[in-house]
Amino acid sequence: MKNQMTGFKGWMMNRGMSGLIGALAFLAVCGQSQAAVPSSLPNGTYLYGESDQPNQAGATYFVFDVKEGEVKGAVYSPNSNFDCAYGRFENDQLLLSIVSTYEKTVNPFAIALDRTSLIASSVNAPMIQVGLRGLKSVGRLSDLDRHILATCKASKSLQ
């Protein structure tokens, strides 16, 4: 399920769309003497993009849910179409299948996880920052983000 392209930008360019799908999430994990190294993002809903600001022209965004390491979501650019995506965390990466909205083709893609040790913690234990390589956290979901995510989660192509 590995893709030889240089990143989401390469995938999006091959799809005729510009931009980089984005995502950057943080997870602080505390341990007794060593921090546990997480292998996925915790359960929740996320929005990431090429830009850390929402709804930027030319930017591509990735809105998704994580449940027990499984991912369902959508890749989109403002004022454009969107493609649904599903996948899972495995071997220090997020393995995705992106379903083309119009052609109904499935394109595999992998995003490496980034991990960085942080120096300080409010509980005096090491913290690990986990994210998706090259992607940025956007913040709160808009009504449009929620609608796109709900549409993809209800899609038969992701079930």
C-alpha positions in Angstrom: 0.0 0.0 0.0 3.0 2.2 -0.3 3.1 5.1 -2.7 6.3 6.2 -4.4 5.3 9.8 -4.8 7.0 12.5 -2.8 3.9 13.4 -0.8 0.3 14.5 -0.9 1.4 17.3 -3.1 2.5 14.8 -5.7 -0.8 12.9 -5.4 -2.8 16.1 -5.6 -0.8 17.3 -8.6 -1.5 14.0 -10.3 -5.2 14.5 -9.6 -5.0 18.0 -11.2 -5.4 19.8 -7.9 -2.7 22.0 -6.3 -1.7 22.1 -2.7 -0.8 19.7 0.0 -3.2 17.8 2.1 -2.5 18.8 5.6 -2.5 17.4 9.0 -0.5 18.0 12.2 -1.7 16.7 15.5 -0.1 16.7 18.9 -0.2 14.1 21.6 1.5 14.4 24.9 2.2 11.0 26.5 3.5 10.9 30.1 5.3 7.9 31.6 7.1 7.1 34.9 10.6 7.3 33.7 10.2 7.2 29.9 7.4 8.5 27.7 5.4 5.9 25.8 5.8 6.3 22.1 2.3 6.5 20.6 1.8 4.7 17.3 -1.3 6.6 16.2 -3.4 9.7 17.0 -5.9 9.3 19.8 -9.6 8.8 19.1 -11.1 12.1 17.9 -11.9 14.4 15.0 -9.1 16.3 13.3 -8.6 19.0 10.7 -5.2 19.5 9.1 -4.1 21.4 6.0 -1.3 22.8 3.9 -2.0 26.0 5.8 -2.7 26.2 9.6 -5.4 28.8 8.7 -8.8 27.5 7.6 -10.4 28.1 4.2 -7.3 29.5 2.4 -7.5 29.6 -1.4 -5.2 27.1 -3.0 -4.7 25.1 0.2 -5.8 21.5 0.6 -7.3 20.1 3.8 -7.8 16.7 5.4 -10.7 16.3 7.8 -10.9 12.9 9.5 -12.1 10.8 12.5 -9.8 8.4 14.3 -11.4 5.5 16.2 -9.1 2.8 17.6 -6.5 3.5 15.0 -8.9 3.4 12.0 -9.3 6.6 10.0 -12.3 7.9 7.9 -12.3 11.3 6.3 -12.0 13.6 3.3 -9.5 15.5 1.3 -10.7 18.8 -0.1 -9.8 22.3 -1.3 -12.1 25.3 -0.6 -14.6 25.9 -3.4 -13.7 22.6 -5.0 -14.7 19.0 -4.9 -13.6 16.5 -2.2 -12.4 12.9 -2.1 -13.2 10.4 0.7 -10.4 8.6 2.4 -10.1 5.7 4.8 -7.2 3.9 6.4 -5.3 2.9 9.5 -2.1 3.6 11.5 0.5 0.9 10.9 4.3 0.7 11.3 4.9 4.4 12.1 2.7 5.7 9.3 -0.9 6.4 8.3 -1.9 4.2 5.4 -4.7 5.7 3.4 -6.9 4.7 0.5 -8.3 7.8 -1.2 -11.5 7.3 -3.2 -11.9 9.6 -6.2 -15.3 11.2 -6.1 -16.0 11.1 -9.8 -14.0 8.1 -11.1 -14.6 6.0 -8.0 -11.0 4.8 -8.2 -9.0 4.0 -5.1 -5.5 5.4 -4.7 -3.2 4.2 -1.9 -1.1 6.7 0.0 1.1 6.6 3.1 2.1 9.4 5.4 5.0 9.0 7.9 4.4 9.8 11.5 6.7 12.4 13.1 7.8 12.1 16.7 9.7 14.8 18.6 10.7 14.6 22.3 9.8 17.8 24.2 12.0 19.1 27.0 9.4 20.3 29.5 6.1 18.9 30.8 3.7 20.2 33.3 3.9 16.8 35.1 7.7 16.5 35.0 7.6 13.6 32.7 8.8 13.4 29.1 6.3 14.3 26.5 6.2 13.1 22.9 4.8 15.2 20.1 3.2 13.1 17.3 2.1 14.4 14.0 1.9 13.6 10.3 5.0 14.5 8.4 4.7 17.9 6.7 1.2 18.7 7.8 -0.2 21.4 10.1 -3.0 21.5 12.6 -5.9 23.8 11.6 -8.0 23.9 14.7 -11.8 23.9 15.0 -14.0 22.3 12.3 -16.4 24.5 10.3 -19.9 23.5 9.4 -18.5 22.7 5.9 -15.8 20.4 7.4 -18.5 18.6 9.5 -20.7 18.2 6.4 -17.9 16.8 4.2 -16.8 14.5 6.9 -20.4 13.2 7.5 -20.9 12.7 3.8 -17.7 10.5 3.5 -18.4 8.6 6.7 -21.9 7.7 5.3 -20.4 6.8 1.9 -20.7 3.1 0.9 -17.2 3.4 -0.6 -15.8 3.7 3.0 -17.8 0.8 4.6 
